[in-house]
Amino acid sequence: MQLHWKIIIGLLLGTAYGIASAFAGWSEFTSNFISPFGTIFLNLLKLIAVPLVISSLITGVASLSDTRKLSRIGLKTILLYVATTAVAVSIGLILVNVLEPGSAIPETYQETLRNEYGDQVTSKQNLADSVQENRGPLQPLVDMVPGNIFAAASNNSNMLQVVFISIIFGIALIGIDRKFSKPVLEFLKGINQLIIKLVEMIMYFAPYGVFALIAKTISSVSGDMTQIGGILSALLFYMGVVIVGLFIHMGITYISILKLFTNVSLKHFFKSIGPVQLVAFSTSSSGATLPVTMKRCEKDLGVSKEISSFVLPLGATINMDGTALYQGVAAVFIAQAVGMDLTLAHQFTIVATAVLASIGTAAVPGAGIIMLVIILEAINVPSQGIALILGVDRILDMIVPQRMLQAMLQLLVQWIL
């Protein structure tokens, strides 16, 4: 059985058990013997976040040195990828702030979440307020540059610093002699493959982690069927916001770029990327779609192999529009669910962190959740709130538009450039 079906089964069984636990009074048993497996799953995701970003981002930036003939278009490609990712996050934030799906969580359950994470939230907010008093307008830029590499890498909440370190290391590797940079890149590529394998291994545990997390979430409502229905309807609302955002981004941003900058017809374009979407849907991995995408670009859209071999692998590394949009919606949804008010500064942090974190997101199923942990910790929202949305994460990860966003833009860049 494929992994996504196992996760869906874990979601359904966890929901059924959570309802039974809520009505039968098994909350203590669930907390002591079921919930810990969900905590272990979350800790495993946090464990690999920093090495994943470092290895992926340094190798991604340094790989530009292997395509010197395309250096002229390299900057344009990166800027377009990053710009559309920022637009995607902004669309998601606008929708989630206007529609407020997190407010659909029953008030009593919001109170439960506030009580559970209240001390943690209060301490972080007090710390943020005390720091904010002495912050100048350029302090975020100062905070991005760490004074100690190892200190920055020791805490997931410092991921912006880790991203900065990775970028300058990648740039430095481009500037040194190939005989010195090659062994470093080979080592980092090995680490990257190791981390990707760890992600695959962790995702095999995902059905059990999802079961434990959703069981704890549902059972904590203590037998109130109205609350259970409210939680499930809020999750459906949340999923709807993500899907609407994806379709808006695809239908307005990408179609506009396609019509304004290329002469390809919509019918021909969608027909050409049809096989790409089938592979993407079945694997939930933009990395797995890469060979198919390159073949369709060269065979059906007339893109040169030289261009496709540069733009597409780079896009698989730094172009995660759908993932970034989902992360922005998820972060605000969780904050709304736990009763936290996010300021404009928090919203800007989400955009910046989502854009930068998406650059280091591996093109494998489940990697986006790791980056969501980073975003939540960057805005002082309890990462345990992922329990609310983790059960439906795989469903969103399989939806065609999210992968279509990535495949479509990677094709568009080649036409534009």
C-alpha positions in Angstrom: 0.0 0.0 0.0 1.3 3.4 -0.9 2.3 5.7 1.9 -0.4 8.4 1.3 -3.1 5.8 1.7 -1.5 4.6 5.0 -1.5 8.2 6.3 -5.1 8.7 5.3 -6.0 5.5 7.1 -4.1 6.8 10.1 -6.1 10.0 10.0 -9.4 8.2 9.8 -8.5 5.7 12.5 -7.1 8.5 14.7 -10.3 10.4 14.3 -12.5 7.3 15.1 -10.3 6.5 18.2 -10.3 10.2 19.3 -14.1 10.3 19.2 -14.3 7.0 21.1 -11.8 8.2 23.6 -13.7 11.5 24.2 -16.9 9.7 24.9 -15.5 6.8 26.9 -13.3 8.9 29.1 -9.9 7.5 27.8 -8.3 10.9 27.8 -5.7 10.0 30.4 -4.7 6.7 28.6 -4.5 8.6 25.3 -2.3 11.3 26.9 0.0 8.8 28.5 0.3 6.0 25.8 -0.9 7.4 22.5 0.1 11.1 22.4 3.8 10.5 23.0 4.1 8.9 19.6 2.9 12.1 18.0 5.5 14.1 20.0 8.2 11.7 18.8 7.1 12.3 15.2 7.2 16.1 15.7 10.7 15.8 17.3 11.9 13.7 14.4 10.8 16.5 12.0 12.5 19.1 14.0 15.7 17.0 14.2 16.5 17.2 10.5 15.4 20.8 9.8 18.8 22.5 10.1 20.9 20.0 8.2 18.2 19.8 5.5 18.3 23.6 4.9 22.1 23.8 5.0 22.8 21.0 2.6 20.0 21.8 0.2 20.7 25.5 0.0 24.5 25.5 -0.2 24.5 22.9 -3.0 21.6 24.7 -4.8 23.5 28.0 -4.8 26.9 26.5 -5.6 25.5 24.5 -8.4 25.3 27.7 -10.5 29.0 27.3 -11.0 28.4 24.3 -13.1 26.4 26.3 -15.7 28.6 29.3 -16.4 27.1 29.7 -19.9 23.8 30.4 -18.2 25.0 32.9 -15.7 23.3 35.7 -17.5 19.9 34.2 -16.9 20.7 32.8 -13.5 19.8 36.0 -11.6 16.6 36.5 -13.6 15.5 32.9 -13.0 16.1 33.2 -9.2 14.4 36.6 -9.0 11.3 35.3 -10.8 11.1 32.2 -8.7 11.5 34.2 -5.4 9.1 36.9 -6.6 6.3 34.5 -7.4 6.9 32.7 -4.2 6.4 36.0 -2.3 3.2 36.6 -4.3 1.9 33.1 -3.4 2.5 33.6 0.3 0.9 37.1 0.2 -2.2 35.6 -1.5 -2.5 33.0 1.2 -2.1 35.5 4.0 -4.7 37.8 2.5 -7.2 34.9 2.2 -6.5 33.5 5.7 -6.8 36.9 7.4 -10.0 37.8 5.6 -11.8 34.4 5.9 -10.3 33.5 9.4 -10.7 29.7 9.2 -9.0 29.4 12.6 -11.9 31.3 14.2 -14.2 28.4 13.2 -12.5 26.3 15.9 -15.0 26.0 18.8 -14.4 28.6 21.4 -14.2 26.0 24.2 -11.5 24.1 22.3 -9.6 27.3 21.7 -9.7 27.8 25.4 -8.3 24.3 25.8 -5.4 25.1 23.4 -4.8 28.4 25.2 -4.6 26.6 28.6 -2.3 23.9 27.2 0.1 26.3 25.5 -0.7 29.5 27.4 2.5 29.6 29.5 4.7 29.0 26.5 2.9 31.6 24.4 2.9 34.2 27.2 6.6 33.8 27.9 7.5 34.1 24.2 5.2 37.1 23.8 6.7 38.9 26.8 10.2 38.2 25.5 9.2 39.6 22.1 7.7 42.7 23.6 10.8 43.4 25.7 13.0 43.0 22.7 10.8 45.1 20.5 11.2 48.1 22.7 14.9 48.4 21.8 14.7 47.4 18.2 15.6 49.8 15.4 14.1 49.8 11.9 17.1 47.7 10.6 17.2 45.3 13.5 15.7 42.4 11.4 18.6 42.7 9.0 21.0 42.7 12.0 19.3 39.6 13.4 19.7 37.8 10.1 23.5 37.9 10.4 24.7 35.6 13.3 27.8 36.1 15.3 28.3 32.4 15.8 27.6 29.7 13.2 27.1 26.9 15.7 24.8 28.9 17.9 22.7 29.8 14.9 22.4 26.1 13.9 21.6 25.0 17.4 18.0 26.4 17.4 15.3 26.0 14.7 14.0 29.5 15.6 17.3 30.9 14.1 16.6 29.5 10.7 16.8 32.9 8.9 20.4 33.0 10.1 21.0 29.5 8.9 19.6 30.4 5.5 21.9 33.5 5.4 24.9 31.4 6.3 24.0 28.8 3.6 23.7 31.4 0.9 27.0 33.1 1.6 28.7 29.7 1.9 27.2 28.7 -1.5 28.4 32.0 -3.1 31.9 31.6 -1.6 32.1 28.0 -3.0 31.5 29.5 -6.5 34.3 31.9 -6.1 37.1 29.4 -5.1 39.1 27.0 -7.2 37.1 24.0 -8.5 39.6 21.5 -7.0 38.8 22.9 -3.5 35.1 23.4 -3.9 34.4 20.0 -5.5 35.0 17.8 -2.4 33.0 20.2 -0.2 30.1 20.0 -2.6 30.3 16.3 -2.9 30.2 16.0 0.9 27.2 18.3 1.1 25.4 16.5 -1.7 26.0 13.3 0.3 24.5 14.9 3.4 21.6 16.2 1.4 20.9 12.6 0.1 21.2 11.4 3.6 18.7 13.9 4.9 16.3 13.1 2.1 16.5 9.4 3.0 15.9 10.3 6.7 12.8 12.2 5.5 11.6 9.1 3.7 12.2 7.0 6.8 10.5 9.5 9.1 7.5 9.6 6.7 7.1 5.9 7.1 6.3 6.6 10.8 3.9 9.4 9.7 0.7 7.2 9.7 1.3 6.4 13.4 2.3 10.0 14.2 -0.8 11.3 12.4 -2.9 8.7 14.3 -1.5 9.8 17.7 -1.7 13.6 17.0 -5.3 13.5 15.6 -6.4 11.1 18.4 -5.1 13.5 21.0 -6.7 16.5 19.3 -10.1 14.9 19.0 -10.2 13.1 22.4 -9.4 16.4 24.2 -12.8 17.8 23.5 -14.2 15.5 26.3 -17.2 14.1 24.6 -18.8 17.3 23.1 -19.9 16.2 19.7 -20.6 19.8 18.7 -16.9 20.6 19.2 -15.8 17.5 17.2 -18.0 18.6 14.3 -16.7 22.2 14.7 -13.0 21.1 14.6 -13.6 18.9 11.5 -15.5 21.6 9.7 -12.8 24.2 10.6 -10.2 21.8 9.0 -12.3 21.6 5.9 -12.6 25.4 5.9 -8.8 25.6 6.2 -8.2 23.2 3.4 -10.7 25.2 1.2 -8.7 28.4 1.9 -5.4 26.7 0.8 -7.0 25.3 -2.4 -8.7 28.6 -3.3 -5.3 30.4 -2.8 -3.6 27.8 -5.1 -6.1 28.3 -7.8 -6.0 32.1 -7.6 -2.2 32.0 -7.8 -2.3 29.6 -10.8 -5.2 31.3 -12.5 -4.1 34.9 -12.1 -0.3 35.0 -11.5 0.8 32.2 -13.8 -1.7 32.5 -16.6 -1.0 36.2 -16.7 2.7 35.6 -17.1 2.0 33.0 -19.7 -0.2 35.3 -21.8 2.0 38.4 -21.4 5.4 36.9 -22.0 5.0 33.8 -24.2 3.2 32.9 -27.4 2.2 29.4 -26.2 -1.5 28.6 -26.2 -3.2 27.6 -22.9 -4.6 24.4 -24.5 -1.2 23.3 -25.8 0.5 24.2 -22.5 -1.9 22.3 -20.3 -1.9 19.3 -22.7 1.9 19.3 -22.5 2.2 19.3 -18.7 -0.6 16.7 -18.3 1.8 13.8 -17.7 3.7 15.9 -15.3 0.6 16.4 -13.1 -0.2 12.7 -13.1 3.3 11.9 -11.8 3.1 14.7 -9.3 -0.3 13.6 -8.0 0.8 10.0 -7.5 4.2 10.9 -5.8 3.4 14.2 -4.1 7.0 15.1 -5.0 8.2 17.8 -7.4 11.5 16.1 -7.4 10.0 12.9 -8.9 8.4 15.0 -11.6 11.7 16.5 -12.7 12.6 13.9 -15.4 9.1 14.1 -16.9 9.0 17.9 -16.8 12.3 18.1 -18.6 11.2 15.7 -21.3 7.9 17.6 -21.9 9.8 20.9 -22.1 12.2 19.7 -24.7 9.8 17.5 -26.7 6.5 19.4 -26.6 7.5 23.0 -25.8 10.7 23.3 -27.9 12.9 24.3 -25.0 16.7 23.6 -25.5 18.3 21.0 -23.3 20.9 23.5 -22.2 18.1 25.8 -20.8 16.0 23.0 -19.3 19.0 21.3 -17.6 19.6 24.6 -15.7 16.2 26.1 -15.0 14.3 23.0 -14.0 16.7 21.5 -11.4 17.1 25.0 -9.9 13.4 25.4 -9.8 13.1 22.0 -8.0 15.4 23.5 -5.3 14.2 27.0 -4.8 10.7 27.2 -6.4 8.1 26.0 -3.9 5.2 28.4 -4.4 2.4 26.0 -3.4 4.3 24.9 -0.3 5.0 28.5 0.7 1.4 29.5 0.2 0.2 26.5 2.3 2.7 27.3 5.0 1.6 30.9 5.3 -2.1 29.9 5.6 -1.3 27.1 8.1 0.8 29.4 10.3 -2.0 32.0 10.6 -4.6 29.3 11.0 -2.8 27.8 13.9 -2.3 31.2 15.5 -6.0 31.9 15.1 -6.8 28.6 16.6 -4.8 29.2 19.8 -6.1 32.7 20.1 -2.9 34.6 19.1 -3.1 38.0 17.4 -0.4 38.3 14.7 0.9 41.8 14.0 1.9 43.2 10.7 5.5 42.5 11.6 4.6 38.9 12.2 2.9 38.7 8.8 6.0 40.2 7.2 8.1 37.6 9.0 5.9 34.8 7.7 6.4 36.1 4.1 10.2 36.4 4.5 10.6 33.1 6.3 8.3 31.2 4.0 10.1 32.5 0.9 13.6 31.8 2.3 12.6 28.5 3.9 11.0 27.3 0.7 14.4 27.6 -1.0 15.7 24.9 1.3 12.6 22.7 1.2 13.5 19.2 -0.2 11.4 18.1 -3.2 10.0 15.1 -1.3 6.7 14.4 0.5 6.5 15.8 4.0 9.4 18.2 3.9 7.0 21.2 3.9 5.9 20.3 7.5 9.5 20.7 8.6 9.6 24.2 7.2 6.2 25.0 8.8 7.8 24.2 12.2 10.5 26.8 11.3 7.9 29.5 10.4 5.9 28.9 13.6 8.9 29.2 15.8 10.0 32.4 14.0 6.7 34.1 14.9 6.5 32.5 18.4 3.5 30.3 17.7 3.6 26.9 19.5 4.8 24.3 17.0 2.6 21.8 18.8 -0.3 23.4 17.0 0.8 21.5 13.9 -1.3 18.7 15.4 -4.3 20.6 14.2 -3.4 20.4 10.5 -1.0 17.5 10.2 -3.8 15.0 9.6 -4.9 16.8 6.4 -1.4 17.8 5.3 -1.0 14.8 3.1 -4.3 15.4 1.4 -3.3 18.9 0.5 0.1 17.7 -0.6 -1.5 15.4 -3.2 -3.7 18.1 -4.7 -2.7 18.7 -8.3 -2.7 22.5 -8.3 0.0 22.7 -5.7 2.4 20.7 -7.8 1.1 22.3 -11.0 2.2 25.7 -9.6 5.8 24.4 -9.4 5.7 22.6 -12.8 4.0 25.5 -14.5 6.4 28.2 -13.4 9.4 26.1 -14.2 8.1 25.9 -17.8 7.2 29.5 -17.9 10.7 30.7 -16.9 12.2 28.9 -19.9 9.8 30.6 -22.3 10.4 34.0 -20.8 14.2 33.7 -20.7 
